């Protein structure tokens, strides 16, 4: 199954609480931090909430 490499590119100052919570759930703790997550509907939904704060790349495993 494919994986997603998610990198936070913007900070959370001035964002809504649900957006901050989504970043924490994804495991992102700051600007330029990167995590790898499985590509599934749950993670896609979390990414969709914070799509303006992150970049996403598909990683073939």
C-alpha distance matrix in Angstrom:
0.0 3.8 6.6 10.1 13.3 16.1 19.7 22.8 25.5 28.2 30.0 30.4 34.2 35.3 32.0 31.8 31.1 28.0 26.5 27.4 25.9 22.6 22.5 23.4 20.7 18.1 19.9 21.8 25.4 27.0 27.1 25.2 23.0 19.3 16.4 12.6 10.8 7.5 7.4 9.3 12.8 14.6 13.6 14.2 17.5 18.5 17.8 19.9 22.8 23.0 21.9 25.3 24.9 21.6 19.8 16.0 14.2 10.7 9.6 7.8 7.0
3.8 0.0 3.8 6.9 10.0 12.9 16.5 19.6 22.1 24.9 27.0 27.7 31.4 32.6 29.5 29.6 29.2 26.3 24.4 25.3 24.3 20.8 20.4 21.7 19.4 16.3 18.2 19.5 23.1 24.3 24.1 22.0 20.2 16.4 14.0 10.3 9.1 6.6 5.9 9.0 12.4 14.1 12.3 12.4 16.1 16.8 15.4 17.6 20.6 20.4 19.0 22.2 21.8 18.3 16.2 12.5 10.4 6.9 6.2 5.3 6.0
6.6 3.8 0.0 3.8 6.7 9.6 13.1 16.3 19.0 21.8 23.7 24.4 28.2 29.6 26.5 26.9 26.3 23.7 21.6 22.2 21.3 17.9 17.1 18.3 16.3 13.1 14.6 15.8 19.4 20.6 20.6 18.5 16.5 12.8 10.2 6.6 5.7 4.5 5.1 8.7 12.1 12.9 10.3 11.1 14.7 14.5 13.1 15.9 18.5 17.8 16.8 19.9 19.0 15.5 13.7 10.1 8.5 6.0 5.2 6.4 6.8
10.1 6.9 3.8 0.0 3.8 6.1 9.7 12.8 15.3 18.1 20.2 21.0 24.8 26.1 23.2 23.8 23.6 21.1 18.7 19.3 18.9 15.5 14.3 16.1 14.6 11.0 12.7 13.2 16.9 17.7 17.3 15.4 13.8 10.2 8.2 5.6 5.3 6.1 5.8 9.4 11.9 12.3 9.0 9.3 12.8 12.3 10.2 13.1 15.6 14.5 13.3 16.2 15.3 11.7 9.9 6.5 5.7 4.7 5.7 8.6 9.9
13.3 10.0 6.7 3.8 0.0 3.8 6.6 10.2 12.6 15.8 17.9 19.2 22.9 24.7 22.1 23.3 23.1 21.1 18.3 18.4 18.6 15.5 13.5 15.2 14.6 10.8 11.6 11.3 14.6 14.9 14.3 12.0 10.5 6.8 5.9 4.5 6.6 8.9 9.5 12.8 15.1 14.9 11.3 11.8 14.9 13.5 11.1 14.2 16.2 14.3 13.2 15.4 13.8 10.1 8.2 5.7 5.1 6.2 6.5 10.1 11.4
16.1 12.9 9.6 6.1 3.8 0.0 3.8 6.7 9.5 12.3 14.3 15.5 19.2 20.9 18.3 19.6 19.6 17.8 14.8 14.9 15.4 12.4 10.1 12.3 12.2 8.5 9.5 8.4 11.7 11.9 11.3 9.7 8.4 5.6 5.4 6.2 7.6 10.5 10.8 13.4 14.8 14.1 10.3 10.8 13.1 11.1 8.5 11.8 13.2 10.8 10.1 12.1 10.2 6.6 5.8 4.7 6.6 8.8 10.1 13.7 15.0
19.7 16.5 13.1 9.7 6.6 3.8 0.0 3.8 6.2 9.4 11.5 13.4 16.9 19.0 17.0 18.9 19.2 18.1 14.7 14.3 15.7 13.3 10.2 12.5 13.6 10.2 10.2 7.8 10.2 9.2 7.9 6.1 5.7 4.3 6.6 8.9 11.0 14.2 14.6 17.1 18.2 17.2 13.5 13.9 15.7 13.2 10.6 13.5 14.3 11.1 10.6 11.3 8.6 5.4 5.3 6.6 8.6 11.6 12.8 16.5 17.9
22.8 19.6 16.3 12.8 10.2 6.7 3.8 0.0 3.8 5.9 7.7 9.7 13.1 15.3 13.6 15.8 16.3 15.7 12.1 11.5 13.5 11.7 8.4 11.0 12.8 10.2 10.1 6.8 8.3 6.7 5.2 5.4 5.8 6.7 9.0 11.8 13.4 16.7 17.0 18.9 19.4 18.0 14.5 14.8 15.8 12.9 10.5 13.1 12.9 9.3 9.6 9.4 5.9 4.3 6.5 9.0 11.8 15.0 16.4 20.2 21.5
25.5 22.1 19.0 15.3 12.6 9.5 6.2 3.8 0.0 3.8 7.0 10.0 12.6 14.7 13.6 16.5 17.7 17.6 13.8 13.5 16.1 14.5 11.5 14.2 16.3 13.9 13.9 10.4 11.1 8.4 5.4 5.7 8.2 9.5 12.4 15.0 16.8 19.8 19.7 21.8 22.1 21.0 17.5 17.3 18.2 15.5 12.8 14.6 14.4 10.6 10.1 8.6 5.7 5.3 6.9 10.3 13.0 16.6 18.3 22.1 23.8
28.2 24.9 21.8 18.1 15.8 12.3 9.4 5.9 3.8 0.0 3.8 6.8 9.0 11.0 10.4 13.6 15.2 15.6 11.9 11.5 14.8 13.8 11.1 13.8 16.4 14.7 14.7 11.1 11.1 8.3 5.8 8.2 10.3 12.3 14.9 17.7 19.0 22.1 21.9 23.5 23.3 21.8 18.7 18.5 18.6 15.8 13.6 14.9 13.7 10.0 10.4 8.0 5.0 7.0 9.7 13.2 16.3 19.7 21.7 25.4 27.1
30.0 27.0 23.7 20.2 17.9 14.3 11.5 7.7 7.0 3.8 0.0 3.8 5.8 8.7 8.5 11.8 13.0 14.2 10.9 9.5 13.0 13.1 10.3 12.3 15.5 14.6 14.1 10.6 9.5 6.9 6.0 9.5 10.9 13.5 15.8 19.0 20.1 23.4 23.6 24.8 24.4 22.4 19.6 19.9 19.5 16.3 14.9 16.3 14.4 10.9 12.5 10.4 7.2 9.6 12.8 15.9 19.1 22.4 24.1 27.8 29.2
30.4 27.7 24.4 21.0 19.2 15.5 13.4 9.7 10.0 6.8 3.8 0.0 3.8 6.2 5.4 8.3 9.3 10.9 8.1 6.4 10.2 10.9 8.9 10.7 13.9 13.9 13.7 10.8 9.8 8.4 8.9 12.5 13.0 15.3 16.8 19.9 20.4 23.4 23.6 24.2 23.5 21.1 18.8 19.3 18.2 14.9 14.3 15.4 12.7 9.9 12.5 10.8 8.1 10.9 14.6 17.3 20.8 23.7 25.6 29.2 30.3
34.2 31.4 28.2 24.8 22.9 19.2 16.9 13.1 12.6 9.0 5.8 3.8 0.0 3.8 5.6 8.8 10.3 12.8 10.6 9.1 12.8 14.2 12.6 14.0 17.2 17.5 17.3 14.3 12.8 11.1 11.4 15.1 16.1 18.7 20.5 23.6 24.2 27.2 27.4 27.9 26.9 24.5 22.4 22.7 21.4 18.3 17.8 18.5 15.6 13.0 15.4 13.2 11.0 14.2 17.8 20.7 24.2 27.3 29.2 32.9 34.1
35.3 32.6 29.6 26.1 24.7 20.9 19.0 15.3 14.7 11.0 8.7 6.2 3.8 0.0 3.8 6.8 9.2 11.8 10.1 9.8 13.3 14.6 13.9 15.6 18.4 19.0 19.4 16.7 15.7 14.4 14.6 18.1 19.1 21.3 22.8 25.6 25.7 28.5 28.2 28.3 26.8 24.6 22.9 22.8 21.0 18.3 18.0 17.9 14.7 12.9 15.3 13.0 11.8 15.5 19.0 21.9 25.6 28.5 30.8 34.4 35.8
32.0 29.5 26.5 23.2 22.1 18.3 17.0 13.6 13.6 10.4 8.5 5.4 5.6 3.8 0.0 3.8 6.6 8.4 6.4 6.9 10.2 11.1 10.9 13.0 15.3 16.0 16.9 14.6 14.3 13.6 14.0 17.3 17.8 19.5 20.4 23.0 22.7 25.2 24.8 24.7 23.1 20.9 19.3 19.2 17.2 14.6 14.6 14.4 11.1 9.5 12.3 10.7 9.7 13.2 16.8 19.3 23.0 25.8 28.1 31.6 32.9
31.8 29.6 26.9 23.8 23.3 19.6 18.9 15.8 16.5 13.6 11.8 8.3 8.8 6.8 3.8 0.0 3.8 5.5 5.4 6.6 8.8 10.1 11.1 12.8 14.5 15.8 17.1 15.7 15.7 15.8 16.8 19.9 19.8 21.1 21.5 23.7 22.9 25.0 24.5 23.9 21.9 19.5 18.6 18.6 16.0 13.6 14.5 14.0 10.3 10.0 13.3 12.5 12.0 15.1 18.7 20.6 24.4 26.7 29.1 32.3 33.5
31.1 29.2 26.3 23.6 23.1 19.6 19.2 16.3 17.7 15.2 13.0 9.3 10.3 9.2 6.6 3.8 0.0 3.8 5.4 5.1 6.1 8.6 10.0 10.6 12.2 14.3 15.4 14.5 14.4 15.4 17.1 20.3 19.5 20.7 20.6 22.8 21.8 23.9 23.9 23.1 21.2 18.3 17.7 18.4 15.8 13.1 14.7 14.9 11.1 11.2 14.9 14.8 13.7 16.1 19.8 21.3 25.0 27.0 29.0 32.1 32.9
28.0 26.3 23.7 21.1 21.1 17.8 18.1 15.7 17.6 15.6 14.2 10.9 12.8 11.8 8.4 5.5 3.8 0.0 3.8 5.5 5.0 6.1 8.7 9.8 10.3 12.3 14.2 13.9 14.7 16.1 17.7 20.3 19.2 19.8 19.2 20.8 19.3 21.1 20.8 19.6 17.6 14.8 14.4 15.1 12.2 9.7 11.8 11.8 8.2 9.2 12.8 13.7 13.0 14.9 18.3 19.2 22.8 24.5 26.6 29.6 30.4
26.5 24.4 21.6 18.7 18.3 14.8 14.7 12.1 13.8 11.9 10.9 8.1 10.6 10.1 6.4 5.4 5.4 3.8 0.0 3.8 5.4 5.0 6.4 8.7 9.8 10.7 12.6 11.5 12.5 13.2 14.3 16.9 16.2 16.8 16.7 18.6 17.5 19.6 19.3 18.8 17.1 14.6 13.3 13.7 11.4 8.5 9.5 9.8 6.3 5.9 9.6 10.2 9.1 11.2 14.7 16.1 19.8 21.8 24.1 27.2 28.3
27.4 25.3 22.2 19.3 18.4 14.9 14.3 11.5 13.5 11.5 9.5 6.4 9.1 9.8 6.9 6.6 5.1 5.5 3.8 0.0 3.8 5.4 5.2 6.4 8.7 10.0 10.7 9.5 9.6 10.7 12.6 15.4 14.4 15.6 15.6 18.1 17.5 20.1 20.4 20.2 19.1 16.2 14.6 15.8 14.0 10.5 11.5 12.8 9.7 8.4 12.1 12.3 10.1 12.0 15.6 17.1 20.6 22.8 24.6 27.8 28.5
25.9 24.3 21.3 18.9 18.6 15.4 15.7 13.5 16.1 14.8 13.0 10.2 12.8 13.3 10.2 8.8 6.1 5.0 5.4 3.8 0.0 3.8 5.4 5.1 6.1 8.6 9.7 9.9 10.6 12.8 15.1 17.5 15.8 16.4 15.5 17.5 16.3 18.5 19.1 18.4 17.2 13.9 12.9 14.7 12.7 9.3 11.4 13.0 10.0 9.9 13.6 14.7 12.8 13.9 17.2 17.9 21.2 22.8 24.4 27.3 27.6
22.6 20.8 17.9 15.5 15.5 12.4 13.3 11.7 14.5 13.8 13.1 10.9 14.2 14.6 11.1 10.1 8.6 6.1 5.0 5.4 3.8 0.0 3.8 5.4 5.0 6.2 8.6 8.9 10.9 12.8 14.5 16.3 14.6 14.4 13.3 14.8 13.3 15.4 15.6 15.0 13.9 10.8 9.4 11.0 9.2 5.6 7.7 9.5 7.2 7.2 10.6 12.4 10.9 11.3 14.3 14.6 17.8 19.3 21.0 23.9 24.5
22.5 20.4 17.1 14.3 13.5 10.1 10.2 8.4 11.5 11.1 10.3 8.9 12.6 13.9 10.9 11.1 10.0 8.7 6.4 5.2 5.4 3.8 0.0 3.8 5.4 5.1 6.3 5.3 7.4 9.1 10.9 12.7 10.9 11.1 10.6 12.9 12.4 15.2 15.8 16.1 15.7 13.0 10.6 12.2 11.5 7.7 8.2 10.8 9.0 7.3 10.3 11.6 9.0 9.1 12.2 13.0 16.2 18.1 19.6 22.8 23.3
23.4 21.7 18.3 16.1 15.2 12.3 12.5 11.0 14.2 13.8 12.3 10.7 14.0 15.6 13.0 12.8 10.6 9.8 8.7 6.4 5.1 5.4 3.8 0.0 3.8 5.3 4.9 5.5 6.5 9.5 12.4 14.2 11.7 12.1 11.1 13.5 13.0 15.9 17.2 17.3 17.3 14.0 12.1 14.5 13.7 10.0 11.3 14.1 12.2 11.0 14.0 15.3 12.5 12.5 15.4 15.9 18.7 20.2 21.2 24.2 24.2
20.7 19.4 16.3 14.6 14.6 12.2 13.6 12.8 16.3 16.4 15.5 13.9 17.2 18.4 15.3 14.5 12.2 10.3 9.8 8.7 6.1 5.0 5.4 3.8 0.0 3.8 5.3 7.6 9.7 12.8 15.3 16.5 13.7 13.2 11.1 12.5 10.9 13.2 14.6 14.2 14.1 10.7 9.2 12.1 11.4 8.0 10.2 13.0 11.7 11.4 14.2 16.3 14.1 13.5 15.9 15.6 18.1 19.0 19.9 22.5 22.3
18.1 16.3 13.1 11.0 10.8 8.5 10.2 10.2 13.9 14.7 14.6 13.9 17.5 19.0 16.0 15.8 14.3 12.3 10.7 10.0 8.6 6.2 5.1 5.3 3.8 0.0 3.8 5.8 9.1 11.6 13.4 13.9 11.1 9.9 7.7 9.0 7.8 10.6 11.9 12.4 13.0 10.1 7.5 10.2 10.6 7.3 8.1 11.6 11.2 10.2 12.2 14.6 12.3 10.9 12.7 12.1 14.4 15.4 16.3 19.1 19.1
19.9 18.2 14.6 12.7 11.6 9.5 10.2 10.1 13.9 14.7 14.1 13.7 17.3 19.4 16.9 17.1 15.4 14.2 12.6 10.7 9.7 8.6 6.3 4.9 5.3 3.8 0.0 3.8 6.4 9.5 12.0 12.4 9.1 8.6 6.7 9.1 9.2 12.5 14.6 15.5 16.5 13.7 11.1 13.9 14.4 11.0 11.5 15.0 14.3 12.7 14.8 16.5 13.6 12.2 14.1 13.8 15.9 17.1 17.4 20.2 19.9
21.8 19.5 15.8 13.2 11.3 8.4 7.8 6.8 10.4 11.1 10.6 10.8 14.3 16.7 14.6 15.7 14.5 13.9 11.5 9.5 9.9 8.9 5.3 5.5 7.6 5.8 3.8 0.0 3.8 6.0 8.2 9.1 6.2 6.8 6.8 10.1 11.1 14.6 16.1 17.4 18.2 15.7 12.7 14.7 15.2 11.6 11.2 14.6 13.7 11.2 13.1 14.1 10.7 9.6 11.8 12.6 15.0 17.0 17.6 20.9 21.1
25.4 23.1 19.4 16.9 14.6 11.7 10.2 8.3 11.1 11.1 9.5 9.8 12.8 15.7 14.3 15.7 14.4 14.7 12.5 9.6 10.6 10.9 7.4 6.5 9.7 9.1 6.4 3.8 0.0 3.8 7.3 9.1 6.7 9.0 9.8 13.4 14.6 18.2 19.9 21.1 21.8 19.1 16.2 18.3 18.4 14.7 14.5 17.5 16.1 13.4 15.6 15.8 12.1 11.9 14.4 15.8 18.2 20.4 20.9 24.2 24.3
27.0 24.3 20.6 17.7 14.9 11.9 9.2 6.7 8.4 8.3 6.9 8.4 11.1 14.4 13.6 15.8 15.4 16.1 13.2 10.7 12.8 12.8 9.1 9.5 12.8 11.6 9.5 6.0 3.8 0.0 3.8 6.4 5.6 8.9 11.1 14.8 16.5 20.2 21.4 23.0 23.6 21.2 18.1 19.5 19.8 16.2 15.2 18.0 16.6 13.3 15.0 14.4 10.6 10.7 13.2 15.3 17.8 20.6 21.3 24.9 25.4
27.1 24.1 20.6 17.3 14.3 11.3 7.9 5.2 5.4 5.8 6.0 8.9 11.4 14.6 14.0 16.8 17.1 17.7 14.3 12.6 15.1 14.5 10.9 12.4 15.3 13.4 12.0 8.2 7.3 3.8 0.0 3.8 5.5 8.7 11.8 15.2 17.3 20.9 21.7 23.6 24.2 22.3 19.0 19.8 20.4 17.1 15.3 17.7 16.8 13.1 14.0 12.8 9.1 9.1 11.2 13.9 16.3 19.5 20.4 24.1 25.2
25.2 22.0 18.5 15.4 12.0 9.7 6.1 5.4 5.7 8.2 9.5 12.5 15.1 18.1 17.3 19.9 20.3 20.3 16.9 15.4 17.5 16.3 12.7 14.2 16.5 13.9 12.4 9.1 9.1 6.4 3.8 0.0 3.8 6.4 10.1 13.3 16.0 19.5 20.4 22.9 24.0 22.5 18.9 19.6 20.9 17.9 15.7 18.4 18.3 14.6 14.7 14.0 10.6 9.3 10.0 12.3 13.9 17.1 17.7 21.4 22.4
23.0 20.2 16.5 13.8 10.5 8.4 5.7 5.8 8.2 10.3 10.9 13.0 16.1 19.1 17.8 19.8 19.5 19.2 16.2 14.4 15.8 14.6 10.9 11.7 13.7 11.1 9.1 6.2 6.7 5.6 5.5 3.8 0.0 3.8 7.0 10.6 13.2 16.9 18.4 20.7 22.1 20.3 16.8 18.1 19.5 16.4 14.7 17.9 17.7 14.5 15.1 15.2 11.7 9.9 10.8 12.2 13.7 16.3 16.4 20.0 20.5
19.3 16.4 12.8 10.2 6.8 5.6 4.3 6.7 9.5 12.3 13.5 15.3 18.7 21.3 19.5 21.1 20.7 19.8 16.8 15.6 16.4 14.4 11.1 12.1 13.2 9.9 8.6 6.8 9.0 8.9 8.7 6.4 3.8 0.0 3.8 7.0 9.9 13.5 15.1 17.7 19.5 18.1 14.4 15.8 17.7 15.0 13.1 16.6 17.1 14.3 14.4 15.3 12.3 9.5 9.5 9.7 10.7 12.9 12.8 16.2 16.7
16.4 14.0 10.2 8.2 5.9 5.4 6.6 9.0 12.4 14.9 15.8 16.8 20.5 22.8 20.4 21.5 20.6 19.2 16.7 15.6 15.5 13.3 10.6 11.1 11.1 7.7 6.7 6.8 9.8 11.1 11.8 10.1 7.0 3.8 0.0 3.8 6.5 10.2 12.3 14.8 16.8 15.3 11.8 13.8 15.9 13.3 12.1 15.8 16.6 14.4 14.8 16.6 13.9 10.9 10.9 10.0 10.7 11.9 11.5 14.6 14.6
12.6 10.3 6.6 5.6 4.5 6.2 8.9 11.8 15.0 17.7 19.0 19.9 23.6 25.6 23.0 23.7 22.8 20.8 18.6 18.1 17.5 14.8 12.9 13.5 12.5 9.0 9.1 10.1 13.4 14.8 15.2 13.3 10.6 7.0 3.8 0.0 3.8 7.0 9.3 12.2 14.9 14.0 10.6 12.5 15.3 13.5 12.2 15.9 17.3 15.7 15.6 18.0 16.0 12.6 11.9 9.7 9.5 9.5 8.6 11.3 11.0
10.8 9.1 5.7 5.3 6.6 7.6 11.0 13.4 16.8 19.0 20.1 20.4 24.2 25.7 22.7 22.9 21.8 19.3 17.5 17.5 16.3 13.3 12.4 13.0 10.9 7.8 9.2 11.1 14.6 16.5 17.3 16.0 13.2 9.9 6.5 3.8 0.0 3.8 6.4 8.7 11.4 10.5 7.4 9.8 12.5 11.2 10.7 14.1 15.7 14.9 15.1 18.0 16.4 13.4 13.0 10.3 10.6 9.9 9.6 11.8 11.4
7.5 6.6 4.5 6.1 8.9 10.5 14.2 16.7 19.8 22.1 23.4 23.4 27.2 28.5 25.2 25.0 23.9 21.1 19.6 20.1 18.5 15.4 15.2 15.9 13.2 10.6 12.5 14.6 18.2 20.2 20.9 19.5 16.9 13.5 10.2 7.0 3.8 0.0 3.8 6.0 9.5 9.4 7.4 9.4 12.4 12.1 11.9 14.8 16.9 16.9 16.7 20.0 19.0 15.9 15.2 12.0 11.7 9.8 9.6 10.6 10.1
7.4 5.9 5.1 5.8 9.5 10.8 14.6 17.0 19.7 21.9 23.6 23.6 27.4 28.2 24.8 24.5 23.9 20.8 19.3 20.4 19.1 15.6 15.8 17.2 14.6 11.9 14.6 16.1 19.9 21.4 21.7 20.4 18.4 15.1 12.3 9.3 6.4 3.8 0.0 3.8 7.1 8.4 6.5 7.0 10.4 11.2 10.5 12.7 15.4 15.8 15.0 18.6 18.3 15.3 14.2 10.8 10.6 8.4 9.5 10.5 11.2
9.3 9.0 8.7 9.4 12.8 13.4 17.1 18.9 21.8 23.5 24.8 24.2 27.9 28.3 24.7 23.9 23.1 19.6 18.8 20.2 18.4 15.0 16.1 17.3 14.2 12.4 15.5 17.4 21.1 23.0 23.6 22.9 20.7 17.7 14.8 12.2 8.7 6.0 3.8 0.0 3.8 5.6 5.6 6.2 8.7 10.3 10.7 12.2 14.7 16.0 15.7 19.4 19.4 17.0 16.5 13.4 13.9 12.0 13.3 14.0 14.4
12.8 12.4 12.1 11.9 15.1 14.8 18.2 19.4 22.1 23.3 24.4 23.5 26.9 26.8 23.1 21.9 21.2 17.6 17.1 19.1 17.2 13.9 15.7 17.3 14.1 13.0 16.5 18.2 21.8 23.6 24.2 24.0 22.1 19.5 16.8 14.9 11.4 9.5 7.1 3.8 0.0 3.8 5.6 4.9 6.1 8.7 9.8 10.3 12.6 14.6 14.5 18.3 18.8 17.0 17.1 14.4 15.7 14.3 16.3 17.3 18.1
14.6 14.1 12.9 12.3 14.9 14.1 17.2 18.0 21.0 21.8 22.4 21.1 24.5 24.6 20.9 19.5 18.3 14.8 14.6 16.2 13.9 10.8 13.0 14.0 10.7 10.1 13.7 15.7 19.1 21.2 22.3 22.5 20.3 18.1 15.3 14.0 10.5 9.4 8.4 5.6 3.8 0.0 3.8 5.4 5.2 6.5 8.8 10.0 11.2 13.2 14.1 17.7 17.6 16.1 16.9 14.8 16.5 15.7 17.4 18.9 19.2
13.6 12.3 10.3 9.0 11.3 10.3 13.5 14.5 17.5 18.7 19.6 18.8 22.4 22.9 19.3 18.6 17.7 14.4 13.3 14.6 12.9 9.4 10.6 12.1 9.2 7.5 11.1 12.7 16.2 18.1 19.0 18.9 16.8 14.4 11.8 10.6 7.4 7.4 6.5 5.6 5.6 3.8 0.0 3.8 5.3 5.1 6.1 8.5 10.1 11.0 11.6 15.2 14.8 12.8 13.4 11.3 13.1 12.7 14.5 16.4 17.0
14.2 12.4 11.1 9.3 11.8 10.8 13.9 14.8 17.3 18.5 19.9 19.3 22.7 22.8 19.2 18.6 18.4 15.1 13.7 15.8 14.7 11.0 12.2 14.5 12.1 10.2 13.9 14.7 18.3 19.5 19.8 19.6 18.1 15.8 13.8 12.5 9.8 9.4 7.0 6.2 4.9 5.4 3.8 0.0 3.8 5.5 5.1 6.1 8.8 10.2 9.8 13.6 14.0 12.1 12.3 10.1 12.1 11.8 14.4 16.4 17.7
17.5 16.1 14.7 12.8 14.9 13.1 15.7 15.8 18.2 18.6 19.5 18.2 21.4 21.0 17.2 16.0 15.8 12.2 11.4 14.0 12.7 9.2 11.5 13.7 11.4 10.6 14.4 15.2 18.4 19.8 20.4 20.9 19.5 17.7 15.9 15.3 12.5 12.4 10.4 8.7 6.1 5.2 5.3 3.8 0.0 3.8 5.4 5.0 6.6 9.1 9.7 13.3 13.9 13.1 14.2 12.8 15.4 15.5 18.1 20.2 21.4
18.5 16.8 14.5 12.3 13.5 11.1 13.2 12.9 15.5 15.8 16.3 14.9 18.3 18.3 14.6 13.6 13.1 9.7 8.5 10.5 9.3 5.6 7.7 10.0 8.0 7.3 11.0 11.6 14.7 16.2 17.1 17.9 16.4 15.0 13.3 13.5 11.2 12.1 11.2 10.3 8.7 6.5 5.1 5.5 3.8 0.0 3.8 5.4 5.4 6.8 8.6 11.8 11.5 10.8 12.7 11.9 14.9 15.6 17.9 20.4 21.4
17.8 15.4 13.1 10.2 11.1 8.5 10.6 10.5 12.8 13.6 14.9 14.3 17.8 18.0 14.6 14.5 14.7 11.8 9.5 11.5 11.4 7.7 8.2 11.3 10.2 8.1 11.5 11.2 14.5 15.2 15.3 15.7 14.7 13.1 12.1 12.2 10.7 11.9 10.5 10.7 9.8 8.8 6.1 5.1 5.4 3.8 0.0 3.8 5.4 5.3 5.5 9.1 9.1 7.7 9.1 8.4 11.6 12.9 15.5 18.4 19.9
19.9 17.6 15.9 13.1 14.2 11.8 13.5 13.1 14.6 14.9 16.3 15.4 18.5 17.9 14.4 14.0 14.9 11.8 9.8 12.8 13.0 9.5 10.8 14.1 13.0 11.6 15.0 14.6 17.5 18.0 17.7 18.4 17.9 16.6 15.8 15.9 14.1 14.8 12.7 12.2 10.3 10.0 8.5 6.1 5.0 5.4 3.8 0.0 3.8 5.5 5.0 8.5 10.0 9.6 10.9 10.5 13.7 14.9 18.1 20.7 22.5
22.8 20.6 18.5 15.6 16.2 13.2 14.3 12.9 14.4 13.7 14.4 12.7 15.6 14.7 11.1 10.3 11.1 8.2 6.3 9.7 10.0 7.2 9.0 12.2 11.7 11.2 14.3 13.7 16.1 16.6 16.8 18.3 17.7 17.1 16.6 17.3 15.7 16.9 15.4 14.7 12.6 11.2 10.1 8.8 6.6 5.4 5.4 3.8 0.0 3.8 5.9 8.2 9.1 10.0 12.4 12.9 16.4 18.0 20.9 23.7 25.3
23.0 20.4 17.8 14.5 14.3 10.8 11.1 9.3 10.6 10.0 10.9 9.9 13.0 12.9 9.5 10.0 11.2 9.2 5.9 8.4 9.9 7.2 7.3 11.0 11.4 10.2 12.7 11.2 13.4 13.3 13.1 14.6 14.5 14.3 14.4 15.7 14.9 16.9 15.8 16.0 14.6 13.2 11.0 10.2 9.1 6.8 5.3 5.5 3.8 0.0 3.8 5.5 5.4 6.6 9.5 10.9 14.6 16.8 19.6 22.8 24.4
21.9 19.0 16.8 13.3 13.2 10.1 10.6 9.6 10.1 10.4 12.5 12.5 15.4 15.3 12.3 13.3 14.9 12.8 9.6 12.1 13.6 10.6 10.3 14.0 14.2 12.2 14.8 13.1 15.6 15.0 14.0 14.7 15.1 14.4 14.8 15.6 15.1 16.7 15.0 15.7 14.5 14.1 11.6 9.8 9.7 8.6 5.5 5.0 5.9 3.8 0.0 3.8 5.5 5.5 7.3 8.6 12.3 14.6 17.8 21.0 23.1
25.3 22.2 19.9 16.2 15.4 12.1 11.3 9.4 8.6 8.0 10.4 10.8 13.2 13.0 10.7 12.5 14.8 13.7 10.2 12.3 14.7 12.4 11.6 15.3 16.3 14.6 16.5 14.1 15.8 14.4 12.8 14.0 15.2 15.3 16.6 18.0 18.0 20.0 18.6 19.4 18.3 17.7 15.2 13.6 13.3 11.8 9.1 8.5 8.2 5.5 3.8 0.0 3.8 5.9 8.1 10.7 14.3 17.2 20.2 23.6 25.9
24.9 21.8 19.0 15.3 13.8 10.2 8.6 5.9 5.7 5.0 7.2 8.1 11.0 11.8 9.7 12.0 13.7 13.0 9.1 10.1 12.8 10.9 9.0 12.5 14.1 12.3 13.6 10.7 12.1 10.6 9.1 10.6 11.7 12.3 13.9 16.0 16.4 19.0 18.3 19.4 18.8 17.6 14.8 14.0 13.9 11.5 9.1 10.0 9.1 5.4 5.5 3.8 0.0 3.8 7.2 10.2 13.8 16.9 19.4 23.0 24.9
21.6 18.3 15.5 11.7 10.1 6.6 5.4 4.3 5.3 7.0 9.6 10.9 14.2 15.5 13.2 15.1 16.1 14.9 11.2 12.0 13.9 11.3 9.1 12.5 13.5 10.9 12.2 9.6 11.9 10.7 9.1 9.3 9.9 9.5 10.9 12.6 13.4 15.9 15.3 17.0 17.0 16.1 12.8 12.1 13.1 10.8 7.7 9.6 10.0 6.6 5.5 5.9 3.8 0.0 3.8 6.6 10.1 13.3 15.7 19.3 21.2
19.8 16.2 13.7 9.9 8.2 5.8 5.3 6.5 6.9 9.7 12.8 14.6 17.8 19.0 16.8 18.7 19.8 18.3 14.7 15.6 17.2 14.3 12.2 15.4 15.9 12.7 14.1 11.8 14.4 13.2 11.2 10.0 10.8 9.5 10.9 11.9 13.0 15.2 14.2 16.5 17.1 16.9 13.4 12.3 14.2 12.7 9.1 10.9 12.4 9.5 7.3 8.1 7.2 3.8 0.0 3.8 6.8 10.3 12.9 16.5 18.8
16.0 12.5 10.1 6.5 5.7 4.7 6.6 9.0 10.3 13.2 15.9 17.3 20.7 21.9 19.3 20.6 21.3 19.2 16.1 17.1 17.9 14.6 13.0 15.9 15.6 12.1 13.8 12.6 15.8 15.3 13.9 12.3 12.2 9.7 10.0 9.7 10.3 12.0 10.8 13.4 14.4 14.8 11.3 10.1 12.8 11.9 8.4 10.5 12.9 10.9 8.6 10.7 10.2 6.6 3.8 0.0 3.8 6.8 9.6 13.1 15.4
14.2 10.4 8.5 5.7 5.1 6.6 8.6 11.8 13.0 16.3 19.1 20.8 24.2 25.6 23.0 24.4 25.0 22.8 19.8 20.6 21.2 17.8 16.2 18.7 18.1 14.4 15.9 15.0 18.2 17.8 16.3 13.9 13.7 10.7 10.7 9.5 10.6 11.7 10.6 13.9 15.7 16.5 13.1 12.1 15.4 14.9 11.6 13.7 16.4 14.6 12.3 14.3 13.8 10.1 6.8 3.8 0.0 3.8 6.4 9.8 12.6
10.7 6.9 6.0 4.7 6.2 8.8 11.6 15.0 16.6 19.7 22.4 23.7 27.3 28.5 25.8 26.7 27.0 24.5 21.8 22.8 22.8 19.3 18.1 20.2 19.0 15.4 17.1 17.0 20.4 20.6 19.5 17.1 16.3 12.9 11.9 9.5 9.9 9.8 8.4 12.0 14.3 15.7 12.7 11.8 15.5 15.6 12.9 14.9 18.0 16.8 14.6 17.2 16.9 13.3 10.3 6.8 3.8 0.0 3.8 6.6 9.5
9.6 6.2 5.2 5.7 6.5 10.1 12.8 16.4 18.3 21.7 24.1 25.6 29.2 30.8 28.1 29.1 29.0 26.6 24.1 24.6 24.4 21.0 19.6 21.2 19.9 16.3 17.4 17.6 20.9 21.3 20.4 17.7 16.4 12.8 11.5 8.6 9.6 9.6 9.5 13.3 16.3 17.4 14.5 14.4 18.1 17.9 15.5 18.1 20.9 19.6 17.8 20.2 19.4 15.7 12.9 9.6 6.4 3.8 0.0 3.8 6.3
7.8 5.3 6.4 8.6 10.1 13.7 16.5 20.2 22.1 25.4 27.8 29.2 32.9 34.4 31.6 32.3 32.1 29.6 27.2 27.8 27.3 23.9 22.8 24.2 22.5 19.1 20.2 20.9 24.2 24.9 24.1 21.4 20.0 16.2 14.6 11.3 11.8 10.6 10.5 14.0 17.3 18.9 16.4 16.4 20.2 20.4 18.4 20.7 23.7 22.8 21.0 23.6 23.0 19.3 16.5 13.1 9.8 6.6 3.8 0.0 3.8
7.0 6.0 6.8 9.9 11.4 15.0 17.9 21.5 23.8 27.1 29.2 30.3 34.1 35.8 32.9 33.5 32.9 30.4 28.3 28.5 27.6 24.5 23.3 24.2 22.3 19.1 19.9 21.1 24.3 25.4 25.2 22.4 20.5 16.7 14.6 11.0 11.4 10.1 11.2 14.4 18.1 19.2 17.0 17.7 21.4 21.4 19.9 22.5 25.3 24.4 23.1 25.9 24.9 21.2 18.8 15.4 12.6 9.5 6.3 3.8 0.0
